[in-house]
Amino acid sequence: MTMKGTITTWFQDKGFGFIKDENGDNRYFHVIKVSNPELIKKDAAVTFEPGTNNKGLSAFAVKVQPESKYLYIAGERVKLTSIKSYLVYSEEEPVDTRIDKENAVLSVGILMNSIRPKSAQKSGEMRSVKKLAITTFQGTTLIFTEDEIDIDATVKMLKV
């Protein structure tokens, strides 16, 4: 069961510190148990798996939350805390609507237009396109396709 906490003490020279967990308990952690040690600093927010060692409460599988609360997806700045939900899905699209990645700079406006049903192209050849839809608390939906972004890598960032 993953818990959240805050680094309260960090002895960089010794490679260990303490995390105050969501219950207010102090937990020992060691730098080797941190997936992104370059981000360790006092007051940083973390997630971790609770455990115990011979001295008491400990934390392992520690992940320091990045300072940046923004994600840049295909040039759009998305605030992590404003993301309500996201969905990965596939959609059939005519092959000839494929976006030329090199020359495409898409704004949300163009993306929103691309959601409307397209009239079938003459070739009629279809391909399945993987897409990521992000809905914000403000009610905006952003849609990105696998032609623009690495969907799996982006979803990993969203799961922070």
C-alpha positions in Angstrom: 0.0 0.0 0.0 1.6 3.2 -1.2 1.7 6.1 1.3 2.5 9.8 0.9 4.9 11.8 3.0 7.4 14.7 3.2 11.1 14.5 3.6 11.7 16.2 7.0 15.5 15.5 7.4 18.1 14.6 4.8 21.7 13.8 5.6 23.3 13.9 2.1 26.7 13.0 3.4 25.4 9.9 5.1 22.9 9.0 2.4 19.8 8.7 4.6 17.0 10.8 6.0 13.5 10.8 7.5 10.1 11.1 6.0 7.0 12.2 8.0 4.2 10.0 6.6 0.5 10.8 6.2 -0.1 9.6 9.7 2.5 11.9 11.2 5.0 9.1 11.9 8.7 9.5 11.1 10.1 6.9 8.8 13.8 6.2 8.1 14.8 6.0 4.4 18.1 5.3 2.6 19.2 6.8 -0.7 19.4 3.3 -2.3 15.7 2.9 -1.7 14.9 6.1 -3.7 14.1 5.7 -7.5 15.1 9.3 -8.3 17.7 10.3 -5.7 18.7 13.5 -7.6 15.4 15.1 -6.4 15.9 14.4 -2.7 15.7 17.5 -0.6 14.1 18.7 2.6 10.3 19.3 2.4 10.0 17.4 -0.9 6.8 15.4 -1.3 7.3 11.6 -1.7 5.4 8.4 -2.2 6.7 5.2 -0.7 5.9 1.7 0.5 5.8 1.5 4.3 8.0 -1.0 6.0 9.9 -1.6 9.2 13.6 -2.3 10.0 15.4 -3.3 13.2 15.2 0.4 14.3 11.5 0.9 13.6 9.4 2.4 10.8 11.0 2.7 7.4 10.2 3.6 3.8 11.2 1.8 0.7 10.4 2.2 -3.1 10.6 6.0 -2.3 9.7 8.3 -5.2 10.3 12.0 -4.9 7.6 14.0 -6.5 9.1 16.3 -9.1 8.9 20.0 -8.3 7.3 20.8 -11.6 3.6 20.5 -11.4 3.3 20.9 -15.2 3.6 18.3 -17.9 4.4 19.4 -21.4 2.6 17.2 -23.9 3.1 18.0 -27.6 3.8 21.7 -26.7 0.7 22.0 -24.5 1.3 22.9 -20.8 -0.9 20.7 -18.6 -1.0 21.2 -14.9 -0.8 17.9 -13.1 -3.1 19.0 -10.3 -5.8 20.0 -12.8 -6.0 16.6 -14.4 -9.2 15.0 -13.4 -8.9 11.8 -15.5 -7.3 10.4 -18.5 -8.1 7.7 -20.9 -6.1 5.8 -23.5 -8.2 4.5 -26.4 -7.9 3.5 -30.1 -9.9 5.0 -32.9 -10.2 4.0 -36.5 -9.1 6.8 -38.8 -8.7 7.1 -42.5 -5.0 6.5 -43.4 -4.7 9.7 -45.4 -5.5 11.9 -42.3 -2.2 10.9 -40.8 -0.4 13.9 -39.4 3.0 14.8 -40.7 4.9 14.9 -37.4 7.7 17.0 -38.8 5.5 19.9 -39.9 2.7 19.6 -37.4 2.4 22.1 -34.7 -1.0 21.5 -33.2 -3.0 23.8 -31.0 -5.8 22.5 -28.8 -8.2 24.2 -31.2 -7.0 22.1 -34.1 -7.1 19.0 -31.9 -10.7 19.8 -30.9 -11.7 20.1 -34.5 -10.1 16.8 -35.3 -12.4 15.0 -32.9 -15.5 15.7 -35.1 -16.3 12.8 -37.4 -14.4 13.0 -40.6 -16.0 12.3 -43.9 -14.6 9.1 -45.3 -11.6 9.6 -47.7 -11.7 8.2 -51.1 -9.2 5.5 -50.4 -11.3 4.3 -47.5 -8.3 2.6 -46.0 -8.5 2.7 -42.2 -5.9 2.4 -39.5 -6.2 2.2 -35.7 -4.7 5.2 -33.9 -3.9 5.1 -30.2 -5.0 8.3 -28.5 -4.8 9.8 -25.0 -7.6 12.0 -23.8 -6.9 14.1 -20.7 -9.9 15.8 -18.9 -9.2 18.7 -16.5 -11.2 19.9 -13.5 -11.9 23.0 -15.6 -13.8 20.7 -18.0 -11.3 20.9 -20.9 -10.5 17.7 -22.8 -7.1 17.5 -24.5 -6.6 14.7 -27.1 -3.2 13.6 -28.2 -2.5 10.9 -30.8 0.4 8.4 -31.0 1.6 10.4 -34.0 2.4 13.4 -31.7 3.5 11.9 -28.4 4.7 8.7 -26.8 1.5 7.7 -25.1 2.9 5.1 -22.8 5.7 7.4 -21.5 3.1 10.2 -21.0 0.8 7.9 -19.1 3.7 7.0 -16.8 4.2 10.7 -16.0 0.5 11.1 -15.3 0.5 8.2 -12.8 2.9 10.1 -10.4 
